[in-house]
Structure formats: C-alpha cells, structure tokens
Amino acid sequence: MKKMPALLLLFTTLLPVPCGLAQTQAELRELAKEQDEKQDELINLEKEMARAMQWTTGTIFRRIYGDDFEGILPTGQVMDKANWIASIENSGIKYSSFVVSDIRVRMFQDTAVVTCLWSSRGTQGSRQFSRQWRVTHVYVYGQRGWKTVASQETLLPG
C-alpha cells in the first residue's frame, strides 16, 4: 500500500507540463497590467456617470448601458435603458454637486461588479436636498468595451 503514493509521485513528476499551462513572469505582469487598466477604465466610467448625473445628460448612458440594461431605483422601481435616460434628462433636478466616492471594483473574467457611494446636493422645484446612496453596477466586457447590464441603488438614511 505504501508503494502507491510513491508511484503516483513518480508519474506526476515525470509527466511533461503542457506548454499552455506554464506562464512566464512577463505574461503574468502583462495580465496584471491589463487587469489594472480595466479597473481604471471602470473607475473612470463611474466618474463620468456622476458628471452626467450632475449635468442631467444621458449621453454616456446611451453609450455604456447595454440594450438589455435593467436598473432598480431606491424606490424599487425597475427601469430599462430608455426610461432610465429619460428620467435623468427630464427629472427637473438641478444638482449643485454630484460626487462618486468609495469606488470598489471586483473582476470576474469578463464581468465586473462595481460598488460606490453617490453623494449629491441640489434643488428639485423650490426644495433643497442632500442625498447619499450606495450603487452597484454590473458590467460585461465585450467587443465594444464595457457595457453596464444592471444597476441597483439604495438610498441611505438621513
């Protein structure tokens, strides 16, 4: 019985390692660099979305939201891409500031989950407001770059 582990060890050390499995340090550094670039791109997209929210323009959302996008507002309302953009452009809100912070990116091959904190101040009609909410965006990387396929917003108390 003691011969079996020894034989197994002998065969596994003598078997050739497939060339596709071995990666050089240079290849690993290149993969890490690509990962960092993708994360930076996602962080920049989040910042662009915050600017678009402040200026109530839907241009970036038309570009990066997938055609099958589905977003959930803090009220629980589900919106598709067209309704989301219309709600931004026709909200009647005037933001004095709209800041995105605490951006966290988690990568899963060609999918990324980005969470962040949105903080805004402004007026709606004659009423002033200050809000913070947590936002989660799900991105998928394809031929045309990152596309947002889902969004979830949670309004924070206060």
Secondary structure, DSSP 8 states (H G I E B T S, - for coil): -THHHHHHHHHHHHS---TTT---HHHHHHHHHHHHHHHHHHHHHHHHHHHHHHTT--HHHHHHEEEEEEEE-TTS-EEEHHHHHHHHHTS-EEEEEEEEEEEEEEEETTEEEEEEEEEEEEEETTEEEEEEEEEEEEEEEETTEEEEEEEEEEE---
